[in-house]
Amino acid sequence: MKKTKEEAQKTKNIIVKGAIELFSKVGIESCTLQQIANEVGCTRGAIYWHFKNKEELISFLIDEYKTREARKFEELSSRSDSNVELLIQYGVWSLEKEHQDPLGAKVEKILSHNIQSLLKIGVNYNVDEDILFIASTVEKAIKSNEMKTDLNSQDISYMYLSYIYGMSLMAYSEDKEKYCEKYDNYLRTFFKNFCN
């Protein structure tokens, strides 16, 4: 019996969610398509219908993740009245992602904790591509005099992402609720170093 497009898409979504769960538990390198099939209750053939191999499944996850990030950045951009404000709001969203976009947060953790495994299996995850929209926004902030600095936009973007990563570690502390309330203030403090 032939599946409808909707049924096929539903199966694909179930496979992707199962893969995310398993990748986050056992890692990318040691996870097999058979384990994913067992996890979601389908055959390996069903997985091969949608993805020719594990590398293609992972590439799909990366593309979906990048699309979601770009979409959120666009959404925040339409609501922000300045480039610096956009970066602050994006930073807060990134830090609160676990609550607002749990699936996206899991994919982000999988990618950031498995870069060596991705390279071993031949999947290229280029972090530099991820920061292009951030660097572009920083460049706009510099050109519009919202930010004053001798540093280039890419360096500031890496500093910004490192700052966010550092703050994300606070989420593992016992007082994580206290820190969540302060993300906005912490990011404003970061940008005070570059603003008038």
Steps between C-alpha positions, in 0.01 A plus 500: 500500500642836392536772764362848446736798504364594843566151639850498351573841653367382836730196486795723407425732795484201737835372367661843540373544857615147589842568350532820701414313821752223429776733379464699822517182712769290329674746268507520124789266434374198692134533403382277214202522270381168644498654849297792367257260331461308826451823695217623279345164418565487127722304266840610371336495159267779614803706598669427166185617323565850641880502546759306301727470807575642845706782352203620295277487810754708694535746211120533501508577875768764447306664215178500703683646800655778292163578341330524841777726634481729196120513522514599868764763425273644226203501738696682769641737240151611401426589865830666594557872469879476479773256404634481855150435634460222244823337621389529862160345427656223292743428783219481755303269269808280450547472876133421560477266200476192717161625621379666179634253239604176673557310176721776360692511830568126479624527141725789600651294782544199272685711243717687749600186692566280196709710261783243489249219438342700218839539335580129544185392318546761228238758596629857488344728759653842445455722804617801297185472287287520814634836602462677165164654595640605836814651343284677243287652778811605695637660180173695458521612863856625446413680175195666657714612798298293748831335586844662520793262469827432323422127493355339191145365494607135488716533812215669687263226380726230643530694825121534514447128439766412758328728750167329431661157531651601834162620625338177383715315754311684773190304400663196661535671838256462785393863460418477129167681544685796651740510204226468238346821628832680450592394145371826352704709745813293446478546123438873537815516714694318226390753236570801726865432426436585135225761518509876553 
